[in-house]
Amino acid sequence: TSSHMRVGILNNPSSNIKEDNTAIARGILAAFLTQNNSSLKSFLSKLTKEETAKSLAAGTKIVKILLPGMDADTFEKKYNTLGVDIIKTHQMFCQEVLKLLPGQMAVMSNGR
């Protein structure tokens, strides 16, 4: 509810990281990097719904679920160039620095 709060996401998957099982994670990262706050919030709400996940798993291209008002070209370019290496880096940070188990979730506040 505060306009002074910042949110970030680190991925800590429990399975092998491949392009076909990271569509949502890469979509979230691409949205964070390319969209304004109002588009980002709405898109993240849609992207994290179970029916969206099922649709993406069934082969729907992520650009088909973009919302009106989103910068689709910029999003698509970023999404297509985000490889799985960034997610692997997140996973390594979560497990080596934060000492999380694969797939374990945590909330960090103020960098702690």
N, C-alpha and C positions, 0 to 999 in steps of 0.2 A: 504493500500500500504506500510505500515511500518512494518518492522520485529520487531519493538520494542513495538508494540501495543498488548494488551491482550484483549480478548473477553470472556465474560461469559454470561450465560443466567439464568434468573430467570423465572419460570413459574407462571403465574397468571390466571389460568383458570376461566371461568365464569360459568361452569357447574359442576355437581357433578363429583368427581374424582373417576374413576374406571379403572381397568386394560385395559378394551376393548376400552376406549376412550383416553388413554394416550400413545399409541404406538409411536407416533412421538416424544412426549416430552421425553419419556424414551429412545428412540433411540438416540436423541440428547445428552442426558446426558451420555449414555453409550459410545457414540463416543468420546465425550470430555475426558472421563476418560481412554480410551483405545487406541486411534489412534494417529499416528503422524500427524503433521500439514498438510501435503499435502493430505493425505487420508481423514483427517477430513474435510477440505474445500470442496473437491469433493463430499464426502458423504452428507454433509449438504446441498449442492446445489441440490442434487438429492432428498433428504428426504423432502425438503420443496416445491417440485413441486406438483401441484394439482393432476396430474395423479398418483403420488406415494401415496398421501393421500387417494385417492379413492381406490387404490389397497389394501392398508392396511385395510381400512374400510370394504372392501369386503372379508377380511379373509386371504390375502397373509401374510405369515410369514415374519418378517422383515429380517431374514437372507437371504431370496431370493433376496433382493435388495442390498446386500453388493457389493462393488466394488472390482475388482481385486487389489491386493496389500494390502487390509485391513487385519488386524489380526482378522480373523473371529472367531476363538475359544475364544479368550479373550473377544471380543465384545459380543458374544453370552452368555458367562458366566455372564458378568456384566449386560447385558440386562435382563437376566432371574432372576437375584437376586435383581435388582432394584424394589422395591415395590412402591406403590403409596404414601407411607409416605413421601418420599423426596419431591414429588410434593406438598403434603399438607403443608410441612414445607415452601417451596418456597411461596406458596399462602399466608400463614399466615404472613410471613415476608413482602411480597408486600403490604398486606392490613393493617397490624398493625404498621409496622415501616415506610414504604414508603407512607402510606395513599392512596393507589390506590384502586379504586373500582374493584370488580370482573371483570376480563377480560380486564381491562384498561392497555394500554401499556405505557411504558416510556423508556427513554434512560438515563442511569446514566454515568457520566464521572468523572473519578478520584474519584469514591466513593461518588459522590454528586448527 
